[in-house]
Amino acid sequence: MSAHRSPNEPLESLADRHLWGHFSSLGKSVDGTSIIERGDGCYVWDNHGKRYLDGLAGLYTTQVGYGRRELADAAHDQMLKLGYFPIWTYAHPKAVELANRLSDLSPGDLNRVFFTSGGSESVESAFKLSRQYFKEIGQPERIKVISRNLAYHGTTMGALSITGLEFAKTPFEPLVPGALKVSNTNDFAQAYAGPPELLGIAAANEIEDAIIAAGPETVAAVFLEPVQNSGGCFVPPAGYFQRVREICDTHGVLLVSDEVICAFGRLGEWFGSQALNYQPDMITTAKGLTSGHSPLGALLVSDRVAKPFADTDHVFQHGFTFAGHPVSCAVALANLDIIENEHMLDNVTTNAAAFRASLDQLTDLPIVREVRGMGYFYGIELMKDAESGVAFTDEEAESLIRGFLSLRLADLGLLCRADSRGDPVIQLAPPIIAGPEEFETMTTIIHQTLTEAMARMGAST
Ligand SMILES: Cc1ncc(COP(=O)(O)O)c(C=O)c1O
């Protein structure tokens, strides 16, 4: 037990003593880390009243921005009517309505919705469903899953096994066996020497090679994000997903599109697979489904995968107490209404080119190697000297990212992610209500920060 908080003790020091931040160091003081207190539109304010542009929509989450009364009203009304009920053997109206709505919006025959409480649970559920599905149809040896290096798919043991980030996995090994990795499209492209128009096919063929090497009769599913977040917004080369679809069909493997980030307008469509024109067997979602205003995830499942369960009394032996929470489902329905009524998908498709053009101005700086992405989802890859191709050492990248960029960007009023899980990148995924004013603010602050970063590096070499 700790001493009571003295009336004057700053929240920062209380946080320092008691709050265990996720993926955050306990050993270092959180001084310098902002405590965010309120939000409105694309902006948030810390507990000292400082305003920030939220360039990452919280965590790729607050699609419609902050402070929407409709979301609060939906939660309030639902809480008074039915504050909780499970969807284990029961249903409640909002879960039914939302399942119906998601089936309508999603591509193809993804007509069955399995709710979860978040992204990791959606991925975990897809992994488990793929295994049980194959047992149900008499192919019990199909247990392996394939995903890409550096990709982040969540932190529960199954989802973590699918994740391709070593630092996140090593402390918890041994993980679930049978989770195989292939190159992400960025690494593949850098090593590729063939005809440019065949890049997408060649990158996808690496998945086929992995399936064949593992034994096709042992592979259950391939997990891919439409645009891979980790590493810095890897947009797939032309033809990639169409070839992956063919490969999965040839070998009887399920294609799971992990759209925890890429759905609900992030790429300008309801689902990322629609923006990139491919048909998955399952889609995993969370985050933007409620604009983060209440925790909820959803796994969308095709008729084919649901069939062995729909045709029999066999049960998918899996569930979560809070999955499909009535308050979250009510908030999700109100959120989808806002996105639809305010034409936010159009906002993204109309403004994406201007966002991109604004960020492209940064390529004037020698520290910027590339701006990548689509829709409202961009990564700015940094290099010590992009012209001469000199990379940062690990220590330089660490000192640049943690020692300077994140803090300075926030200092200048921009929250976004500076990351070095691969090459150092700055990532942007603002609320999908953002427009030219926000683009200019982001570009101006990043330009100033990177100019200062170059001066610092020059001074230290
Ligand atoms: C692609 C992807 N999958 C899964 C997850 C895990 O989601 P959650 O943090 O809600 O468990 C994330 C989280 O960022 C993600 O980006």
The ligand as an SDF file (V2000), in Angstrom:
LIG
                    3D

 16 16  0  0  0  0  0  0  0  0999 V2000
   -2.4090   -5.0740  -37.2380 C   0  0  0  0  0  0  0  0  0  0  0  0
   -2.6680   -5.2150  -35.7790 C   0  0  0  0  0  0  0  0  0  0  0  0
   -3.1520   -6.3820  -35.3000 N   0  0  0  0  0  0  0  0  0  0  0  0
   -3.4120   -6.5490  -33.9920 C   0  0  0  0  0  0  0  0  0  0  0  0
   -3.1860   -5.5550  -33.0770 C   0  0  0  0  0  0  0  0  0  0  0  0
   -3.4740   -5.7610  -31.6110 C   0  0  0  0  0  0  0  0  0  0  0  0
   -4.5460   -4.9780  -31.2310 O   0  0  0  0  0  0  0  0  0  0  0  0
   -4.8350   -4.6570  -29.6730 P   0  0  0  0  0  0  0  0  0  0  0  0
   -3.7470   -3.7520  -29.2260 O   0  0  0  0  0  0  0  0  0  0  0  0
   -6.1890   -4.0010  -29.7090 O   0  0  0  0  0  0  0  0  0  0  0  0
   -4.8700   -5.9530  -28.9440 O   0  0  0  0  0  0  0  0  0  0  0  0
   -2.6830   -4.3240  -33.5190 C   0  0  0  0  0  0  0  0  0  0  0  0
   -2.4230   -3.2290  -32.5790 C   0  0  0  0  0  0  0  0  0  0  0  0
   -1.9110   -2.1960  -32.8940 O   0  0  0  0  0  0  0  0  0  0  0  0
   -2.4090   -4.1620  -34.9050 C   0  0  0  0  0  0  0  0  0  0  0  0
   -1.9000   -3.0140  -35.3640 O   0  0  0  0  0  0  0  0  0  0  0  0
  1  2  1  0
  2  3  1  0
  2 15  2  0
  3  4  2  0
  4  5  1  0
  5  6  1  0
  5 12  2  0
  6  7  1  0
  7  8  1  0
  8  9  2  0
  8 10  1  0
  8 11  1  0
 12 13  1  0
 12 15  1  0
 13 14  2  0
 15 16  1  0
M  END
$$$$
